[in-house]
Amino acid sequence: MLLGRQSTVGGSEVFAARTDEGLLVTVTVVGPELGADPGFRDRFRAAVEAARTLSGAFLVPVVDADADAPVPWLATEFIAGLPLRQAVDRHGPLSEPALRVLAEGLARGLAALHAAGRVHGGVSPDSVLLTMDGPRFTAVGLVGATGGPAPLPTDDMFDLGSTVLFAASGGEPDTGALPVSLREVIGGCLYPEPPDRPTAEQLVEYLRRQDLPAPAGSWLSPAVTADMAAATAAVGSASAGVGGRGAVFPPPPVNAAGAGVSRRKLLIGLAGGTAVFGGAAAALAFAGDSSPTPAGRAGGPGPTARPASPSGVRSPSASSASPSSTDGPEPIVLTGPDAAKAWSGAGKHPPTCLEASGKVVMVVTDTATSFLDAATGKSVFPQLNTVNEYGTTSSKYPTAYADGVFYLLCDTPDQSGLLAAFDAANGKAKWATRMAEVESGGGKPTAMYRSTYVAVAGNTVYVCGTMSVLDGSYSSTSPTTGYIRAFNAATGKGLWRVKGTDINNVLVPPTGSHLLATSAVPGRKPGRVQMIDAGRRGARGWKASVPYGGFYFTTGWPLTCYAAGLFLFAGGSGDTLFAVDAATGGEKWHQRFSAKNGDRVQIGAPFSSLDGATVYVPVGSDLVALATADGTLRWVATLDGASETGGSNMFNASLRISGKSAQCSADTVFATDSAKTLWAIDAATGRARWRYSDPGQPDVGFLWAVGGDRVFIASHLTMTAIAAHGR
């Protein structure tokens, strides 16, 4: 069973999954470009068989594979970790000690491969996984599966040098970013003449002879560790990550005996959380301007600049002091009674998607679509044969509701790739439009479309996703091509479509004709936000650069926000919320967040109240309510205690992982946390109305949706409804 998409490696998508025996694994689904390559399956089969014979502390073991499946796939043992590219995009270059651990771990892994007569052939920031015990190579089973000249060990060494340089520089090919202790040997890996490059064994020996101190405790920064723990919690419990064969996690590669931290403490992301996001220790102060700025685009300082104002002190550009933790309201620690259920019932199949109005709940499974009375939970309309097998995930949200109509990306027994509309008054299909999943030219497939998100604004339905060109070429450093398709909400007729590498994550406001597209090329350039004018059939409008915006590369649920004619998004070094005019891009105000203890903070995905008067900003363990009009602080709600894996409890929306983890009703804010609890918070005061937790919920958490004054929760086969006020 697939649990969620994790990343993309070499044109192939990587998912977390669980086997029938309960083993947590990582599944790489071969991309269409590779799958269409003649002879690929034979090369893939041979490469997998070779990978099964390999072992080593820095290699991820192969569990299973199928080269003959309609879409070839490879399953490897699940290792709790974070792709190097994602870690650098989100948190910047690695420190010198971490770079040394990275370089030695990669060299040791390549040494094991080369000693066995094998070559990786695809070392890159995408195929390197950062774990608590050192780096790991992934995609080893794809070695030799791609076409072209067979790679040599010297090619691996060049790629190792490029990967370490990426980690040191944040993506810029500047060897000056390498620390002195690595500049000579990593520079040697990048020599143009292959015979001049060091071998993997020589690199390991070079670092050993330097005899420099090993990192004390974790080799990764607290921010990366927290991100890693959150990513692990999103696909399964920590115990699943450390189970299995027991030999996956070796001792840290360069730590002295006894200097490391236990595997469990590392997996949970520094229990106690005194660094980033951590409860009261990282309590927020404000520094920035909550009043209008003179002119110009939002986005914050350039890539090398970082706000340096102390906590509670306004930035130099501010025209007035902003509220600080000393003159603003005291944080409210969330505590409340357990929720009282309005109703609960069991079905025959676990829901994959939920969407709700005030009267009806649409429940989608992998066998049918049903409609329930929101007040009683009883079935109200006949079932339909529309299904969505994979459903709502961290990167997909295939349902929407607006003006008495449900919308669903779905399949039927006879057709796939449909966008369907259902009347919420009778459950009947109003229309269904088949969206071409494959684009053809000259009798051959030329592109493949993947739908990730559906939304409605006025009389238009939008479907957003990504497309892959099937020309046999792919580069892991190439930008993703995204698309937006517009359909008439009354008829399903296509209106217009746009595509481009400047479209990754798309926000569709409930009203108006301005959309907001974000984009980023991981590790290479700043992110970007850009207005898309639906009134002009998707024409590009204003745009603004966003330094440190690598998370905007994520597709699926929007990571930006719309409220009262303003677009709101994270900028600066990830710690600043910018509010800009949706039509012009002119900045109205910005608010910078900082931690009392001086640690760097990064704000999560903002969201707004239904009336647009308030914007909510998740920041680690805190949820901050600001007035949309001017950024004035209204209240701060704070989580207490530990997450499910033992680290600091955080709002899931603060993790900037694509997914609908915070929603609003008319007077209540609903948000889930990393302890797998759903909170209902009074929008006026910031105090908890109630809390809900299901000890038996799936590892990835329960599905939930808000409709009217109720929240609806699906956990395995059980559906539960709770009133917003808990009565």
PEUR-V631171 format. One record per run of one state. SS is the DSSP state (a for helix, b for strand, c for the rest). FROM is the first residue (numbers start at 1). TO is the last residue. If there is no record, write none. Layout:
ss:SS from:FROM to:TO
ss:SS from:FROM to:TO
This chain:
ss:c from:1 to:1
ss:b from:2 to:9
ss:c from:10 to:11
ss:b from:12 to:18
ss:c from:19 to:23
ss:b from:24 to:29
ss:c from:30 to:31
ss:a from:32 to:35
ss:c from:36 to:39
ss:a from:40 to:52
ss:c from:53 to:58
ss:b from:59 to:59
ss:c from:60 to:61
ss:b from:62 to:66
ss:c from:67 to:72
ss:b from:73 to:77
ss:c from:78 to:81
ss:b from:82 to:83
ss:a from:84 to:91
ss:c from:92 to:95
ss:a from:96 to:115
ss:c from:116 to:127
ss:b from:128 to:131
ss:c from:132 to:133
ss:b from:134 to:137
ss:c from:138 to:139
ss:a from:140 to:142
ss:c from:143 to:152
ss:a from:153 to:169
ss:c from:170 to:174
ss:a from:175 to:177
ss:c from:178 to:179
ss:a from:180 to:189
ss:c from:190 to:193
ss:a from:194 to:196
ss:c from:197 to:199
ss:a from:200 to:210
ss:c from:211 to:221
ss:a from:222 to:235
ss:c from:236 to:237
ss:a from:238 to:242
ss:c from:243 to:262
ss:a from:263 to:267
ss:c from:268 to:278
ss:a from:279 to:282
ss:c from:283 to:283
ss:b from:284 to:286
ss:c from:287 to:296
ss:b from:297 to:297
ss:c from:298 to:331
ss:b from:332 to:333
ss:c from:334 to:337
ss:b from:338 to:338
ss:c from:339 to:340
ss:b from:341 to:346
ss:c from:347 to:352
ss:b from:353 to:356
ss:c from:357 to:359
ss:b from:360 to:364
ss:c from:365 to:368
ss:b from:369 to:373
ss:c from:374 to:378
ss:b from:379 to:379
ss:c from:380 to:383
ss:b from:384 to:384
ss:c from:385 to:386
ss:b from:387 to:387
ss:c from:388 to:396
ss:b from:397 to:397
ss:c from:398 to:398
ss:b from:399 to:402
ss:c from:403 to:404
ss:b from:405 to:411
ss:c from:412 to:417
ss:b from:418 to:423
ss:c from:424 to:428
ss:b from:429 to:434
ss:c from:435 to:437
ss:b from:438 to:441
ss:c from:442 to:443
ss:b from:444 to:457
ss:c from:458 to:459
ss:b from:460 to:469
ss:c from:470 to:480
ss:b from:481 to:488
ss:c from:489 to:493
ss:b from:494 to:500
ss:c from:501 to:504
ss:b from:505 to:508
ss:c from:509 to:513
ss:b from:514 to:519
ss:c from:520 to:526
ss:b from:527 to:533
ss:a from:534 to:536
ss:c from:537 to:538
ss:b from:539 to:546
ss:c from:547 to:549
ss:a from:550 to:553
ss:c from:554 to:560
ss:b from:561 to:563
ss:c from:564 to:565
ss:b from:566 to:571
ss:c from:572 to:575
ss:b from:576 to:581
ss:c from:582 to:585
ss:b from:586 to:595
ss:c from:596 to:606
ss:b from:607 to:608
ss:c from:609 to:613
ss:b from:614 to:619
ss:c from:620 to:621
ss:b from:622 to:627
ss:c from:628 to:632
ss:b from:633 to:638
ss:c from:639 to:641
ss:b from:642 to:642
ss:c from:643 to:647
ss:b from:648 to:648
ss:c from:649 to:650
ss:b from:651 to:651
ss:a from:652 to:655
ss:c from:656 to:661
ss:b from:662 to:664
ss:c from:665 to:667
ss:b from:668 to:673
ss:c from:674 to:676
ss:b from:677 to:682
ss:c from:683 to:687
ss:b from:688 to:693
ss:c from:694 to:702
ss:b from:703 to:707
ss:c from:708 to:709
ss:b from:710 to:715
ss:c from:716 to:717
ss:b from:718 to:723
ss:c from:724 to:727
